Amino acid sequence: MYNYNEKYFVNTKDLAMSVIGGKYKIAIVWSLLQKPILRLSEIEKMLPDINQRMIIRQLRELEKDNIVKRTVYPVVPPKVEYQLTDIGMELLPIVDNICAWGDKFWNSVKE
């Protein structure tokens, strides 16, 4: 058993799915892999079908799990930037493979 954030997981695969398995988390990580540092408005432009509230919620969860780093600059108006942490950057091959599989899957079912 693995205890993480007051939850118990049978194995590390369950833990990994808990961390990156949110509905839009892979899309947000993909965005941050395209451009290493993004502001919220830039993420919204890259993912126009996701509302701001959901993006913020998913970013907070990714930040809590140390996948995303949030930097707040003490200026007016507030400036906040998001970037992947080192462990977040390790998701690159996983996200690439998920995107490639999604393309293959779509091609197999669209006919």
N, C-alpha and C positions, 0 to 999 in steps of 0.2 A: 504494500500500500504506500502511496505517495500523498503526503499532505501538503497542499499548496493553497495559499489564500483561504484558509479555513474550509477547504474542500478536499475530499479524498478521491484519489484516482487509483484504479486497479493497476495500471501500467503507465509508462511514459508516453505511449501513443495516445492514450486518452487525455493525458495532460496537454500534449501538443495540440490536439484537436480542440480542446477547450480554449487554448490561447489564440489560435488562428482561425477557429471555426465560426466566428461571427458572420452574419450574412454579408457584410460589406468589408470585412477586414482584409481579405485578399486583394480586393479592388483598391483599398487605401494603400496597402503595402506596394502594390503594383505602381500606383501613382508616384510614390516616394522612390521607387527604383528608377523611374523615368527621369526624375529631376530630384537630386538629393535633398534640397531644402525647399520646402513649400509653405506658403501661408494658407490659411483656411480658404480664402477666396480662390486661390489657385487650385486647390483640391476640388472645390465645388465646380470649377470650370471643367476639370478633367472628368468629373463624375456627375454630370448634370441631372441624372435621374434619381440621385440620392439627396434627400433634404438635409439642410444644414444641421438640424437637431440630431439626426442619425449619424452624420459624419462625426460630429463632436462626441457623441456617446462612444462610438467605436474607437476614435482617437484616444479618449480617456482610458478605455480598457486596454488598448495597446500600450499606452504610456504606463499604466499600472503594472503591466506584465514586462516592462523594460524592452519592448520591441520598438517603440517610438520615443524620441526625446523631444520635449516641448521646451522652447526657449522663449521667455517673455522679456522684451526690452522695455526699460523704464522711460518710455517716451509718450507723448500725447499727440495723436490718439495711440492707444496701445498697439504694439507690434508683436505678433506671436508667430514663431516659425516652428515647423515640424520637420524632423529628419529621423531616419532609421538609426538605431544604435548598432553596435557591432554585431550583436546576436540577431538583430533585425535584418541586417545585411546578409546574414547567412540564409535567409529565406529566398534569395535570388534564384537558385536552381529549382527550388520547390515551386515558386510562382511561375517560372518559365515553363516547367513541366505541366503544371495545371492549365496554363493558357494553351499550350500545344495540344494537350489532351482535349480541352474544350473545343478547339478547332476541329480536331478529328471526329469527336463525338457529333458535333453539329453537322459535319459533312455526311456522317452515316445516317442521321435521322431526318435530314431535311428533304430527302427524296420521297 
